[in-house]
Amino acid sequence: MADATSYALLPTSVRTTTESSGDSSLPASGGFFFLSFAVVLITAVAFALGGGFVKDAASHVVGAISETDLDGELQNLHSLHPDPVSRGPVLGVSEKASGGSASLLLGGHGGYPWTNDMLHWQRTGFHFQPPRNWMNDPNGPVFYKGWYHLFYQYNRDAAVWGNITWGHAASRDLVHWLHLPVAMVPDQWYDANGVWTGSATVLPDGGLVMVYTGSANSTVQVQCVAVPADPNDALLLHWRKHPSNPVLLPPPSVLPHDFRDPTTAWVDPSDPSAYLLAIGSKNDTGDRHAGVAYVYSTRDFLSYRLLPGALHTVNGTGMWECVDFFPVSVDGARIGLDTSERAGDGVKHVLKASLDDDRHDYYAIGTYVAEENRWVPDDGEMDVGVGLRYDWGKFYAAKTFYDQNKKRRVLWGWVGEADSERADVSKGWASLMSIPRTVGFDTKTGRNLVFWPVEEVEFLRTTRYDFSGVTVEPGSIVPLSMPTAAQVDIEAQFELDSAAVDAAVDAEIGYNCRTSDGAAGRGLLGPFGLLVLADSVLSERTAAYFYVSRSADGTLRTHFCQDETRSSHASDTVKRVVGYTVPVLDGETLSVRILVDHSIVESFAQGGRSAITSRVYPTQAFNRAKVFLFNNATSAHVKAKSLRIWEMDSTFNHYYRQEAVQICSN
């Protein structure tokens, strides 16, 4: 129940900145030597044109360096630069792993003195993560012969980016996972620099094809094909790279290091014997700095034809990574659609791109004109890279798949770290996957998607606590009494005092989550919501909150934000206020669902119209995390019309053992 005690106002927040080749089920095709020569030629041309090495630090891989050597190298760098620089240029580590400054990435000169207990506590209980080391993009998620499969970018040697392979796990329910042997490693000339991101396509006969990007070297990216070595193996333990690899080279108009991350293929609406797939790139001609998605046609996944023009391009958005393209039902008749569903009445298409420039995932909804190889957004002002996002927090390189088992579309996203690389090395792992989320069209607003944790997550709920009916006075905080709150699932609905809303004719026009004072700020109608992963005296807390303001035309605007600025006393973590406006229709209450799992907080407002993911690293609240209601509005009372909190069980994911799998399969 809610304790009657009320605490003082929140103090003012201070933000800180932020396997091998062999036979396969696909036919062989010639051209190996020609393609090899072509790659060499492309590399030479890239240098001649001044392309040089890939501009993204994540594209460099060098030999392993011991921790002792690393410290020496860092000291040398510190002596040359007044501010510490990321070891990315030295070790091929992604400069953008945390999104913070160089000093935050490195942990400054020593960083926060994390204890083993603190670092151990940060590991999650019900989110997917490898047993150890570095992980990034989700790859080729698919449902195959009764198992959900998740492949992912994985460094099996260290907790930093580099030596990228395909990690692999399988599950019966998208929640409990079996860690399987690495699926593919960089053992061929065309992927010697890394087995990079790719997608799965399920064929009409039930067969499976993976098309992935091979990083041949630091300047050339090519597309490759792999198939299951044993199609009857439901666990897909062994893979064969096709002898015709690489099957696709960058077109002449594209720099060879800007050509990656093929999508799941869909059936060509004009030719059922052919498939189409899209690949992301960019166009820097004439200072356009445009993101672009090119479409290729294939009948056998070995020979490809580039379609004229581009599926879509948007100036100023830069390199499009991890492009995704899929249909959605806009009439609410179906939850999910197969990727090959034709456009038409009741069906729109979503185009999503991960922007390399800012490391966010943007999407737009529009019309697919297949005969013209063209996709048109419904609203040009909310185009890809300009408007809507999958998630307003720490969430990138997302990929969906159609779950034919439950007729739904499921989304995975990479949630990187926001602490220092030094801390990641100390704890021995880095990065999580988001909770898998269903994706659907919002039939109520008619202009956005909704994202919601898959229903299987609810199977992890254990003890429930009900705090419904609590009213929070302006400027007060109410502690919620429960024994532990480090692994919880929260569902809440709030009612704002209607009289205060009517009276607030000047409620802060132009409010912005990112530039605000966060949960510590005060306005007529907000902020109010929940404080999670908080210690008893609120010296640390992460706030998920609403803030209601007025637009210039006098209409109400609701903002849903997440404030990380007081989440930790540690100075070597990225802490921000993030969020955006969320549509609230007449008669709707303000609602939120929050999944708290140690160092990750995932929040979903208004049934999933807005999602925010944060990585947080408490130093005081760990092992004794608490939850509070708060209302920092100056004049409005807030009632928690409904507030339920469930403790969440851990999934206790296991390593692969053949005997155990046989038992589970029986």
C-alpha positions as CSV (number, residue, x, y, z in Angstrom):
1,M,0.0,0.0,0.0
2,A,1.0,3.6,-0.3
3,D,2.6,5.1,2.8
4,A,0.9,8.2,4.1
5,T,4.3,10.0,4.4
6,S,4.9,12.8,1.9
7,Y,8.4,14.0,1.0
8,A,9.7,17.4,0.1
9,L,9.8,18.6,-3.5
10,L,12.4,17.0,-5.7
11,P,15.6,19.0,-5.7
12,T,16.7,20.8,-8.9
13,S,18.3,18.4,-11.3
14,V,21.5,19.0,-13.1
15,R,21.9,17.2,-16.5
16,T,25.1,15.8,-17.9
17,T,25.8,15.2,-21.6
18,T,24.7,13.2,-22.7
19,E,30.9,-21.1,-40.0
20,S,32.3,-22.3,-43.2
21,S,31.6,-22.5,-46.9
22,G,30.3,-25.8,-48.4
23,D,27.3,-27.2,-50.3
24,S,24.0,-25.6,-49.7
25,S,20.4,-25.9,-50.7
26,L,20.7,-22.9,-53.0
27,P,22.2,-23.4,-56.5
28,A,25.7,-22.4,-57.2
29,S,26.6,-19.7,-59.6
30,G,29.8,-18.7,-61.2
31,G,31.7,-15.4,-61.0
32,F,33.7,-16.0,-57.8
33,F,37.0,-14.7,-59.4
34,F,35.2,-11.9,-61.1
35,L,33.6,-10.8,-57.8
36,S,36.9,-11.1,-56.0
37,F,38.6,-8.9,-58.6
38,A,35.6,-6.5,-58.4
39,V,36.1,-6.1,-54.6
40,V,39.7,-5.3,-55.1
41,L,38.9,-2.8,-57.8
42,I,36.2,-1.1,-55.6
43,T,38.7,-0.8,-52.8
44,A,41.3,0.8,-55.1
45,V,38.7,3.2,-56.5
46,A,37.6,4.1,-53.0
47,F,41.1,5.2,-52.1
48,A,41.6,7.0,-55.4
49,L,38.4,9.0,-54.7
50,G,39.6,9.8,-51.2
51,G,37.1,7.4,-49.6
52,G,40.0,6.1,-47.5
53,F,39.0,4.0,-44.5
54,V,35.5,3.9,-43.2
55,K,34.6,7.0,-41.4
56,D,32.7,5.1,-38.7
57,A,35.1,3.9,-36.0
58,A,33.0,0.8,-35.6
59,S,34.3,-0.4,-39.0
60,H,37.9,-0.8,-37.8
61,V,39.1,-4.1,-36.3
62,V,42.7,-4.7,-35.0
63,G,44.3,-7.3,-32.9
64,A,43.4,-7.8,-29.3
65,I,45.2,-5.6,-26.8
66,S,45.7,-6.7,-23.2
67,E,44.4,-4.5,-20.4
68,T,47.9,-3.6,-19.5
69,D,48.6,-2.5,-23.1
70,L,45.3,-0.7,-23.1
71,D,46.1,1.4,-20.0
72,G,49.5,2.3,-21.5
73,E,47.9,3.3,-24.7
74,L,45.3,5.4,-22.9
75,Q,48.0,7.1,-20.9
76,N,49.7,8.0,-24.1
77,L,46.5,9.4,-25.5
78,H,45.8,11.4,-22.3
79,S,49.3,13.0,-22.6
80,L,48.5,14.2,-26.1
81,H,45.0,15.5,-25.5
82,P,43.8,17.7,-22.7
83,D,40.5,15.7,-22.7
84,P,40.5,11.9,-22.9
85,V,39.7,10.5,-26.3
86,S,37.8,7.3,-26.9
87,R,39.8,4.1,-27.5
88,G,37.7,3.6,-30.5
89,P,40.3,4.8,-33.0
90,V,42.9,2.6,-31.2
91,L,40.9,-0.6,-30.7
92,G,38.2,-0.4,-33.3
93,V,35.6,0.1,-30.6
94,S,32.4,1.9,-31.7
95,E,32.8,5.5,-30.8
96,K,29.0,5.7,-30.4
97,A,28.5,2.8,-28.1
98,S,27.2,5.0,-25.3
99,G,26.4,8.1,-27.1
100,G,28.5,10.1,-24.6
101,S,31.6,12.2,-24.8
102,A,35.0,10.6,-25.0
103,S,35.7,11.2,-21.3
104,L,32.4,9.4,-20.4
105,L,33.2,6.5,-22.7
106,L,36.5,6.0,-21.1
107,G,35.4,6.7,-17.6
108,G,37.6,9.8,-17.3
109,H,40.8,9.3,-15.4
110,G,39.8,6.2,-13.5
111,G,36.0,6.6,-13.5
112,Y,33.6,5.8,-10.7
113,P,34.9,3.2,-8.1
114,W,32.3,0.6,-8.9
115,T,32.2,-2.4,-6.5
116,N,31.7,-6.0,-7.6
117,D,28.3,-6.0,-5.9
118,M,27.2,-2.9,-7.9
119,L,28.4,-4.4,-11.2
120,H,26.9,-7.8,-10.5
121,W,23.6,-6.1,-9.6
122,Q,23.4,-4.3,-13.0
123,R,22.9,-7.7,-14.9
124,T,19.3,-8.1,-15.8
125,G,16.8,-10.8,-14.6
126,F,14.4,-11.1,-17.6
127,H,16.0,-9.3,-20.5
128,F,18.0,-11.1,-23.1
129,Q,21.8,-10.7,-23.0
130,P,24.7,-13.1,-23.7
131,P,26.4,-14.7,-20.7
132,R,29.4,-12.4,-21.3
133,N,31.1,-10.0,-23.6
134,W,29.8,-7.5,-26.2
135,M,26.5,-7.6,-28.2
136,N,24.9,-5.2,-30.6
137,D,22.4,-5.4,-33.4
138,P,19.7,-8.1,-33.5
139,N,20.1,-10.2,-36.6
140,G,17.7,-12.5,-38.5
141,P,15.0,-13.0,-35.9
142,V,12.7,-15.8,-37.0
143,F,10.3,-18.5,-35.9
144,Y,11.4,-21.8,-37.3
145,K,10.1,-25.3,-36.6
146,G,8.6,-24.4,-33.2
147,W,11.5,-22.2,-32.0
148,Y,12.1,-18.5,-31.9
149,H,15.6,-17.7,-33.0
150,L,17.6,-14.6,-32.2
151,F,20.9,-14.0,-33.8
152,Y,23.0,-10.9,-32.8
153,Q,26.2,-9.1,-33.4
154,Y,28.6,-10.6,-30.9
155,N,32.3,-10.2,-29.8
156,R,33.0,-13.5,-28.1
157,D,36.4,-12.3,-27.0
158,A,35.7,-9.1,-25.1
159,A,33.2,-6.7,-23.7
160,V,33.9,-4.1,-26.3
161,W,33.0,-3.9,-30.0
162,G,35.2,-5.9,-32.5
163,N,35.7,-9.4,-33.9
164,I,32.1,-9.5,-34.8
165,T,30.4,-12.9,-35.2
166,W,26.8,-14.0,-35.0
167,G,25.7,-15.0,-31.5
168,H,22.7,-17.2,-31.4
169,A,19.9,-18.1,-28.9
170,A,16.6,-20.0,-29.2
171,S,13.4,-19.9,-27.2
172,R,10.0,-21.4,-27.1
173,D,8.3,-18.3,-25.7
174,L,10.5,-15.2,-26.5
175,V,11.3,-15.0,-22.8
176,H,13.2,-18.0,-21.6
177,W,16.3,-18.5,-23.8
178,L,18.8,-21.2,-24.6
179,H,22.3,-19.9,-25.4
180,L,23.5,-21.7,-28.5
181,P,27.0,-21.9,-30.1
182,V,28.0,-19.0,-32.3
183,A,26.3,-19.4,-35.7
184,M,28.8,-17.7,-38.0
185,V,32.3,-16.3,-37.7
186,P,34.5,-14.1,-40.0
187,D,36.3,-17.0,-41.7
188,Q,36.1,-16.0,-45.3
189,W,37.8,-13.2,-47.3
190,Y,34.5,-11.5,-47.9
191,D,33.6,-11.2,-44.2
192,A,37.1,-11.2,-42.7
193,N,36.4,-7.9,-41.0
194,G,33.1,-9.1,-39.5
195,V,29.9,-11.0,-40.1
196,W,27.7,-7.9,-39.9
197,T,23.9,-7.4,-39.8
198,G,21.5,-9.4,-41.9
199,S,17.9,-10.7,-42.1
200,A,16.0,-14.0,-42.4
201,T,13.6,-14.9,-45.1
202,V,11.2,-17.9,-44.8
203,L,10.5,-19.4,-48.2
204,P,7.1,-20.8,-49.2
205,D,8.4,-24.4,-48.8
206,G,9.5,-23.6,-45.2
207,G,13.1,-23.2,-46.2
208,L,15.3,-20.4,-44.7
209,V,17.7,-18.0,-46.2
210,M,20.0,-15.5,-44.4
211,V,21.3,-12.5,-46.4
212,Y,23.9,-10.6,-44.4
213,T,26.6,-7.9,-44.8
214,G,30.1,-9.1,-45.0
215,S,32.8,-6.6,-44.0
216,A,35.6,-7.6,-46.4
217,N,37.9,-5.0,-45.0
218,S,37.6,-1.6,-43.5
219,T,36.5,-0.1,-46.8
220,V,34.3,-2.6,-48.5
221,Q,30.9,-4.0,-47.5
222,V,29.3,-6.8,-49.6
223,Q,26.2,-8.9,-49.2
224,C,26.4,-12.6,-48.6
225,V,24.1,-15.7,-48.3
226,A,24.0,-18.4,-45.6
227,V,21.6,-21.3,-45.2
228,P,21.1,-24.0,-42.6
229,A,23.5,-26.9,-42.9
230,D,20.7,-29.2,-41.8
231,P,17.2,-27.8,-42.6
232,N,15.7,-30.4,-40.4
233,D,17.5,-29.1,-37.3
234,A,15.0,-27.0,-35.5
235,L,17.8,-25.3,-33.5
236,L,19.7,-24.2,-36.6
237,L,23.0,-25.1,-35.0
238,H,25.1,-25.1,-38.1
239,W,25.2,-22.8,-41.1
240,R,26.8,-22.9,-44.5
241,K,28.0,-19.8,-46.4
242,H,27.3,-20.1,-50.1
243,P,30.3,-20.7,-52.3
244,S,29.1,-17.9,-54.6
245,N,29.6,-15.3,-51.9
246,P,29.6,-12.4,-52.1
247,V,26.4,-12.3,-54.1
248,L,26.0,-8.6,-54.2
249,L,28.5,-5.7,-54.5
250,P,27.9,-2.0,-54.0
251,P,26.5,-0.3,-57.1
252,P,28.8,2.3,-58.8
253,S,26.9,5.2,-57.3
254,V,27.5,4.1,-53.7
255,L,30.7,4.3,-51.7
256,P,31.7,0.7,-50.9
257,H,31.6,1.3,-47.1
258,D,28.0,2.7,-47.3
259,F,26.2,-0.5,-48.3
260,R,24.9,-2.7,-45.5
261,D,22.1,-4.4,-43.6
262,P,19.8,-6.1,-46.1
263,T,16.1,-6.5,-45.1
264,T,13.9,-9.5,-45.0
265,A,12.8,-10.2,-48.6
266,W,9.2,-9.9,-49.8
267,V,7.5,-11.5,-52.8
268,D,7.5,-9.1,-55.8
269,P,3.8,-8.2,-56.3
270,S,4.3,-8.1,-60.0
271,D,6.2,-11.4,-60.3
272,P,5.4,-14.1,-57.7
273,S,8.6,-16.0,-58.7
274,A,10.8,-13.1,-57.6
275,Y,11.8,-11.6,-54.3
276,L,12.7,-8.0,-53.4
277,L,14.9,-6.8,-50.6
278,A,16.1,-3.4,-49.5
279,I,19.6,-2.2,-48.5
280,G,20.5,1.0,-46.7
281,S,23.0,3.6,-48.0
282,K,23.5,7.3,-48.4
283,N,23.9,9.9,-51.1
284,D,26.3,12.7,-50.4
285,T,26.3,14.2,-53.9
286,G,25.5,18.0,-54.0
287,D,25.7,18.2,-50.2
288,R,22.5,16.2,-50.0
289,H,23.7,14.0,-47.2
290,A,20.6,11.9,-47.9
291,G,19.6,8.6,-46.5
292,V,18.4,6.1,-49.1
293,A,17.0,2.6,-49.4
294,Y,17.8,0.7,-52.6
295,V,15.7,-2.3,-53.8
296,Y,17.1,-5.4,-55.5
297,S,15.2,-8.2,-57.3
298,T,16.2,-11.8,-57.1
299,R,14.8,-15.2,-58.0
300,D,17.4,-17.4,-56.3
301,F,19.1,-15.1,-53.7
302,L,22.3,-15.4,-55.7
303,S,21.8,-13.2,-58.7
304,Y,20.4,-9.7,-58.2
305,R,19.1,-6.8,-60.3
306,L,19.0,-3.2,-58.9
307,L,15.6,-1.7,-59.5
308,P,15.6,1.8,-61.1
309,G,15.6,4.8,-58.7
310,A,15.2,4.2,-55.0
311,L,12.5,3.0,-52.7
312,H,12.8,6.3,-50.7
313,T,15.4,8.9,-49.9
314,V,15.4,11.8,-47.4
315,N,17.9,14.7,-47.6
316,G,19.8,15.5,-44.5
317,T,19.4,12.2,-42.7
318,G,22.7,10.6,-43.5
319,M,23.5,6.9,-43.7
320,W,20.5,4.6,-43.3
321,E,21.5,1.5,-41.4
322,C,19.3,-1.5,-40.5
323,V,16.5,-0.5,-42.8
324,D,13.2,-2.4,-42.2
325,F,10.2,-2.4,-44.5
326,F,6.9,-4.2,-43.6
327,P,3.1,-4.0,-44.0
328,V,0.7,-3.1,-41.3
329,S,-3.1,-3.6,-41.1
330,V,-4.7,-0.2,-40.8
331,D,-8.3,-1.4,-40.3
332,G,-7.5,-3.3,-37.1
333,A,-8.6,-6.6,-38.7
334,R,-5.3,-8.3,-38.2
335,I,-2.5,-7.9,-35.5
336,G,0.4,-8.6,-37.8
337,L,1.0,-9.2,-41.5
338,D,3.4,-11.4,-43.4
339,T,6.2,-9.3,-45.0
340,S,4.9,-10.3,-48.5
341,E,1.4,-9.0,-47.9
342,R,0.4,-6.8,-50.8
343,A,-0.4,-3.1,-50.4
344,G,-4.0,-2.2,-50.9
345,D,-7.2,-1.5,-49.0
346,G,-6.5,-1.8,-45.3
347,V,-2.8,-2.2,-45.7
348,K,0.0,0.4,-45.4
349,H,3.7,0.0,-45.3
350,V,6.2,1.1,-42.6
351,L,9.7,2.2,-43.6
352,K,12.2,2.4,-40.8
353,A,15.8,3.5,-40.8
354,S,18.5,3.6,-38.1
355,L,20.3,6.9,-38.5
356,D,24.1,6.5,-38.2
357,D,24.3,10.3,-37.6
358,D,22.4,10.3,-34.3
359,R,21.9,6.6,-33.4
360,H,18.1,6.7,-33.3
361,D,15.5,4.6,-35.1
362,Y,13.0,6.6,-37.1
363,Y,9.9,5.4,-39.0
364,A,7.1,6.6,-41.1
365,I,3.9,5.1,-42.4
366,G,3.0,5.3,-46.1
367,T,1.9,3.8,-49.4
368,Y,4.0,1.3,-51.3
369,V,3.7,1.7,-55.1
370,A,5.5,-1.6,-56.1
371,E,5.2,-1.1,-59.8
372,E,7.1,2.1,-59.5
373,N,9.6,0.9,-56.8
374,R,8.4,3.8,-54.7
375,W,7.2,4.3,-51.2
376,V,5.4,7.6,-50.3
377,P,4.9,8.8,-46.7
378,D,1.4,9.7,-45.6
379,D,2.8,12.9,-44.0
380,G,5.9,14.4,-45.6
381,E,6.6,16.5,-42.5
382,M,6.9,13.3,-40.5
383,D,9.2,11.5,-43.0
384,V,11.8,8.9,-42.1
385,G,14.5,10.5,-40.0
386,V,12.4,13.6,-39.4
387,G,9.4,12.6,-37.3
388,L,8.4,9.5,-35.4
389,R,10.7,7.2,-33.6
390,Y,10.4,3.6,-32.4
391,D,11.7,4.7,-29.0
392,W,12.8,8.0,-27.6
393,G,15.6,6.7,-25.4
394,K,18.5,4.2,-25.7
395,F,17.3,2.0,-28.5
396,Y,18.9,1.3,-31.9
397,A,19.4,-1.0,-34.9
398,A,15.9,-2.5,-34.4
399,K,14.6,-5.3,-36.5
400,T,11.1,-6.8,-36.8
401,F,10.0,-10.3,-37.9
402,Y,6.6,-11.8,-38.7
403,D,5.7,-14.4,-36.1
404,Q,3.6,-16.9,-38.2
405,N,3.0,-18.8,-35.0
406,K,0.9,-16.1,-33.4
407,K,0.2,-14.0,-36.4
408,R,2.0,-10.9,-35.0
409,R,4.9,-8.7,-35.9
410,V,7.6,-8.6,-33.2
411,L,10.3,-6.0,-32.7
412,W,13.7,-6.4,-31.2
413,G,16.0,-3.4,-30.4
414,W,19.6,-3.1,-29.3
415,V,20.0,-1.3,-26.0
416,G,23.6,-0.3,-25.5
417,E,25.3,0.8,-22.4
418,A,25.4,4.3,-21.1
419,D,28.3,3.8,-18.7
420,S,32.0,3.9,-19.4
421,E,33.8,1.2,-21.4
422,R,36.1,0.8,-18.5
423,A,33.1,-0.3,-16.4
424,D,32.0,-2.6,-19.1
425,V,35.4,-4.3,-19.2
426,S,35.2,-4.6,-15.4
427,K,31.8,-6.3,-15.4
428,G,32.7,-8.5,-18.4
429,W,29.7,-7.7,-20.6
430,A,28.0,-4.9,-22.5
431,S,24.5,-4.3,-24.0
432,L,21.1,-5.8,-23.7
433,M,18.2,-6.5,-26.0
434,S,15.0,-4.7,-25.4
435,I,11.9,-6.7,-24.3
436,P,10.5,-8.1,-27.6
437,R,7.6,-5.8,-28.5
438,T,4.5,-6.4,-30.7
439,V,4.0,-3.8,-33.4
440,G,0.7,-2.6,-34.7
441,F,-1.1,0.3,-36.3
442,D,-2.9,2.7,-34.0
443,T,-6.4,2.6,-35.4
444,K,-7.5,5.3,-32.9
445,T,-5.1,8.1,-34.0
446,G,-4.6,6.7,-37.5
447,R,-1.1,8.1,-37.8
448,N,1.3,6.1,-35.7
449,L,2.4,2.7,-34.6
450,V,1.9,1.2,-31.1
451,F,4.6,-0.9,-29.4
452,W,3.8,-3.2,-26.5
453,P,5.7,-6.0,-24.6
454,V,4.8,-9.4,-26.0
455,E,2.2,-11.1,-23.9
456,E,4.6,-13.8,-22.7
457,V,6.3,-11.2,-20.5
458,E,3.3,-11.3,-18.2
459,F,4.0,-15.0,-17.4
460,L,6.9,-13.7,-15.3
461,R,4.7,-11.7,-12.9
462,T,4.6,-13.0,-9.4
463,T,3.4,-11.1,-6.3
464,R,1.1,-8.2,-7.1
465,Y,0.7,-4.9,-5.1
466,D,-2.3,-2.6,-5.6
467,F,-2.0,1.1,-4.9
468,S,-5.1,2.2,-6.8
469,G,-6.9,5.3,-5.6
470,V,-4.0,7.2,-4.2
471,T,-4.2,11.0,-4.6
472,V,-1.0,12.9,-4.8
473,E,-1.1,16.6,-3.7
474,P,0.7,19.3,-5.7
475,G,4.4,19.3,-4.8
476,S,4.4,15.9,-3.0
477,I,5.9,12.5,-3.2
478,V,4.3,9.3,-1.9
479,P,6.4,6.1,-1.2
480,L,4.9,2.8,-2.2
481,S,5.5,0.1,0.3
482,M,6.8,-3.2,-1.2
483,P,9.9,-5.3,-0.3
484,T,11.8,-5.0,-3.5
485,A,11.5,-3.1,-6.7
486,A,14.5,-3.9,-8.9
487,Q,12.5,-6.3,-11.1
488,V,9.0,-5.1,-11.5
489,D,6.2,-4.5,-14.0
490,I,4.1,-1.4,-13.3
491,E,0.8,-0.4,-14.9
492,A,-0.7,2.9,-13.9
493,Q,-3.5,5.2,-15.0
494,F,-3.6,8.8,-13.9
495,E,-6.4,11.4,-13.6
496,L,-5.5,15.1,-13.6
497,D,-7.7,17.5,-11.6
498,S,-10.1,18.8,-14.3
499,A,-10.6,22.2,-12.5
500,A,-6.9,22.8,-12.5
501,V,-6.7,21.9,-16.2
502,D,-9.5,24.3,-17.1
503,A,-7.9,27.1,-15.2
504,A,-4.4,26.6,-16.6
505,V,-4.9,28.7,-19.7
506,D,-1.2,29.7,-19.8
507,A,0.3,26.2,-19.1
508,E,3.9,26.5,-20.5
509,I,3.7,26.8,-24.2
510,G,6.7,25.2,-25.9
511,Y,7.6,22.7,-23.2
512,N,10.2,20.2,-24.4
513,C,11.3,17.1,-22.5
514,R,15.0,17.3,-23.6
515,T,15.5,20.9,-22.6
516,S,13.4,20.9,-19.5
517,D,14.4,20.6,-15.8
518,G,13.0,17.1,-15.9
519,A,11.1,15.7,-12.9
520,A,12.5,18.5,-10.7
521,G,10.9,21.2,-12.7
522,R,7.5,22.7,-11.8
523,G,4.6,23.7,-14.0
524,L,0.9,24.2,-13.6
525,L,0.1,20.7,-14.9
526,G,3.2,18.6,-14.3
527,P,5.4,16.9,-14.1
528,F,3.8,13.9,-12.4
529,G,4.3,10.1,-12.5
530,L,6.6,7.5,-10.9
531,L,10.1,7.4,-9.5
532,V,11.7,4.0,-9.9
533,L,15.1,2.5,-8.9
534,A,15.1,5.1,-6.1
535,D,16.9,5.0,-2.8
536,S,15.0,5.8,0.4
537,V,16.1,9.4,0.6
538,L,15.7,10.0,-3.2
539,S,19.3,10.9,-3.8
540,E,19.0,8.6,-6.8
541,R,15.9,8.0,-8.8
542,T,14.7,7.6,-12.4
543,A,11.5,9.4,-13.3
544,A,8.9,8.3,-15.9
545,Y,6.4,11.2,-16.1
546,F,3.7,13.2,-17.9
547,Y,3.7,16.9,-18.4
548,V,0.6,18.6,-19.8
549,S,1.1,22.0,-21.5
550,R,-0.8,24.3,-23.9
551,S,-0.1,24.7,-27.6
552,A,0.0,28.1,-29.1
553,D,-3.6,27.6,-30.3
554,G,-4.7,26.8,-26.7
555,T,-5.1,23.1,-27.1
556,L,-3.6,20.7,-24.6
557,R,-0.4,18.8,-25.4
558,T,0.8,15.8,-23.3
559,H,4.4,15.1,-23.0
560,F,5.8,11.7,-21.9
561,C,9.3,11.9,-20.6
562,Q,12.0,10.0,-18.7
563,D,14.5,11.7,-16.5
564,E,17.8,9.9,-15.9
565,T,19.7,12.9,-14.6
566,R,19.5,11.8,-10.9
567,S,19.6,8.0,-11.7
568,S,23.1,7.6,-10.3
569,H,25.9,9.4,-8.3
570,A,28.4,8.0,-10.8
571,S,29.9,10.7,-13.0
572,D,31.0,8.3,-15.8
573,T,27.4,7.6,-17.1
574,V,25.3,9.3,-19.7
575,K,22.3,10.9,-18.0
576,R,19.6,12.8,-19.9
577,V,16.0,13.8,-20.0
578,V,14.4,12.2,-23.0
579,G,10.9,12.0,-24.5
580,Y,8.3,13.7,-26.7
581,T,4.6,14.5,-27.0
582,V,2.2,11.6,-27.0
583,P,-1.3,11.6,-28.5
584,V,-4.1,11.6,-25.9
585,L,-7.6,11.4,-27.3
586,D,-10.8,12.8,-25.7
587,G,-12.0,10.6,-22.8
588,E,-8.7,8.8,-22.4
589,T,-6.9,8.6,-19.1
590,L,-3.1,9.0,-19.0
591,S,-1.6,5.5,-18.8
592,V,1.9,4.1,-18.6
593,R,3.5,0.7,-18.2
594,I,7.0,0.5,-16.9
595,L,9.3,-2.5,-16.9
596,V,12.2,-2.2,-14.4
597,D,15.0,-4.7,-14.6
598,H,18.0,-3.6,-12.7
599,S,20.0,-1.4,-15.1
600,I,17.2,-0.9,-17.7
601,V,13.9,0.9,-17.5
602,E,11.4,0.5,-20.5
603,S,8.3,2.7,-20.4
604,F,5.2,2.6,-22.7
605,A,2.7,5.4,-22.6
606,Q,-0.9,5.5,-23.9
607,G,-1.0,1.8,-24.9
608,G,2.4,2.0,-26.6
609,R,2.1,5.1,-28.7
610,S,5.3,6.3,-27.1
611,A,8.2,4.2,-25.7
612,I,11.3,5.2,-23.8
613,T,14.2,3.1,-22.8
614,S,16.9,4.1,-20.3
615,R,20.0,2.5,-19.0
616,V,20.7,3.5,-15.4
617,Y,23.4,2.6,-12.9
618,P,22.4,3.3,-9.3
619,T,25.1,3.4,-6.6
620,Q,22.8,3.8,-3.6
621,A,19.5,2.3,-4.8
622,F,21.0,-1.0,-5.9
623,N,19.9,-4.0,-3.8
624,R,17.3,-1.7,-2.1
625,A,15.4,-0.1,-4.9
626,K,12.1,1.6,-4.1
627,V,9.2,3.1,-6.1
628,F,7.5,6.5,-5.4
629,L,4.5,8.4,-6.8
630,F,5.3,12.1,-7.4
631,N,3.5,15.2,-8.4
632,N,5.5,18.3,-9.0
633,A,2.7,20.3,-10.4
634,T,2.1,23.7,-8.7
635,S,-1.7,23.6,-8.8
636,A,-3.2,20.2,-10.0
637,H,-4.0,17.2,-7.8
638,V,-3.2,13.9,-9.5
639,K,-5.0,10.6,-8.7
640,A,-3.6,7.2,-9.5
641,K,-6.9,5.8,-10.7
642,S,-5.3,2.5,-11.1
643,L,-1.8,1.5,-10.0
644,R,-0.6,-2.1,-9.9
645,I,2.9,-3.4,-9.5
646,W,4.1,-7.0,-10.0
647,E,7.4,-8.4,-8.9
648,M,9.0,-10.2,-11.8
649,D,10.6,-13.6,-11.9
650,S,14.0,-14.1,-13.5
651,T,14.2,-16.2,-16.6
652,F,17.5,-18.0,-15.7
653,N,18.6,-18.6,-19.3
654,H,20.7,-21.7,-19.9
655,Y,23.6,-22.8,-22.0
656,Y,22.9,-25.3,-24.8
657,R,23.2,-29.0,-23.9
658,Q,21.9,-31.6,-26.3
659,E,20.3,-33.8,-23.6
660,A,18.5,-30.8,-22.2
661,V,17.1,-29.8,-25.5
662,Q,15.9,-33.3,-26.2
663,I,14.0,-33.3,-22.9
664,C,12.4,-29.9,-23.7
665,S,11.4,-31.0,-27.2
666,N,9.6,-34.1,-25.9
